[in-house]
Amino acid sequence: MKMIELGDSGEKIPVLGLGTWKLGADPEGNIEALRLGIRLGMRLVDTAEMYANEEIVGRAIEGQEIFLCTKVSPDHFRYDDVIKACDRSLRKLGRKQIDLYQLHWPNTSVPISETMRAMERLVDDGKIRYIGVSNFSIDEAIEAQEAMKRYKIVSNQVEYNILSRSIEDGLADFCKYEKMTAIAYSPLARGVLFDQKHRALARLLEEIGRAHGKSPGQVALNWILSRGNVVAIPKAASAEHVRENAGAADFELSAKELGEIGDFLKTHPQEKPLSSRLTPAVKKSSTIWAKLMRYREGLRNRRG
Ligand code: NAP
C-alpha cells in the first residue's frame, strides 16, 4: 500500500484506510470485512465514539498493527469530558493508546482553548499520539492550532469525493500549506456515486478505468489520492467492496485522464455535502489567503 506522511509528523500512514460509520449491525461480518481490509494493506482504521461501534472495531483490530483513529464528540469538549471520553474509547477499543484523536465537529459553545488543553494533556499522558480535527473550516483550524502550546494539528478529516469538492475552495490548499493531512471522508459519496443520476460520470470513470484494469469506484478513489496530501477512508461492509477499495491506490491516472475528468466535472452538478455548513465557511480564496498570511505572520512574530 502506498504511504504518505501524516502532517509533518514523520509518521507514515497508508493512503487508503477503513471507514467504519454504520458498521455494527452485523458484528461478525463487519469484523471479517475490517480484518480483510487490514490484510490488504488498509492499515488505518477510523471510528468515533459517536458511531457506537468502538467495541466491534476493538475486536477487529485485536493484535493487528494498524494506525487507529477515533473521535471525541462535540458534546464532550469540556476539559474533563474530553479526558473521560478518551478513557472510554481506549477501554472499548482495547488499546493503551490511540494514534490519532480527532475533534469530530466544532462546538462553539465550549471555548476551543479548554478543549485543546485537554487534547495536549492526553498526548502528555501517552493516551493519544497525534491530535486531529474534523469538519473544521480554515478559521476554526487556525483557532484550534493557536489554542495549543506544544503540539500541532496533524490532520483535518473532511468530506471529499469526486461529487463534493468544497474543500477545493481553499481548505485543501490551507491543509497543504500548513502540513495537515486531509483525511477524505465519504470518498465514495456514501455510494451515491453509483446512482443512476451520475451514470454519465460512472461511464467516464469506467472508460478510464478500463485502460488500467480498474473499476469506476477505484478510479474515483484514485482521483482523490491524485490531489496530494490526502488519505481516503472508504467504508465497506462487503468483502467484495473492501477488495475493490484496497486496489484503488496501485496505479496512476495520467495527466490526460485527469484532464478529462476535470473537464467533465466543470459541468456535472456536485452533491450537497453532508457538512454543508462548511461551504459558507469556506469563503473566497483571497480572503482565506489573507487570513492565512496574517496567521503565519503572527506565528513568526511569536517565535521571534
Ligand atoms: P463512503 O465510504 O463514501 O461510502 C460507503 C458506501 O459505499 C456504503 O454503502 C458501501 O457499501 C458503499 N461502497 C463501498 N465500497 C464500494 C465499492 N467499491 N463499490 C460500490 N459501493 C461501495 O461513505 P461514508 O461511510 O460516509 O464515509 C467513509 C468513512 O468516513 C465513514 O465510515 C467514517 O469512518 C468517515 N466519516 C466521517 C465523518 C465525519 O464527520 N468525520 C462523516 C462521515 C463519514 P457496503 O457498506 O454495503 O459495502
Boltz pocket constraint, residues with backbone or C-beta under 6 A from the ligand:
constraints:
  - pocket:
      binder: B
      contacts: [[A, 18], [A, 19], [A, 20], [A, 21], [A, 22], [A, 46], [A, 47], [A, 104], [A, 134], [A, 135], [A, 157], [A, 158], [A, 184], [A, 185], [A, 186], [A, 187], [A, 188], [A, 189], [A, 190], [A, 191], [A, 194], [A, 217], [A, 218], [A, 233], [A, 234], [A, 235], [A, 236], [A, 237], [A, 238], [A, 240], [A, 241], [A, 242], [A, 244], [A, 245], [A, 274]]
      max_distance: 6.0
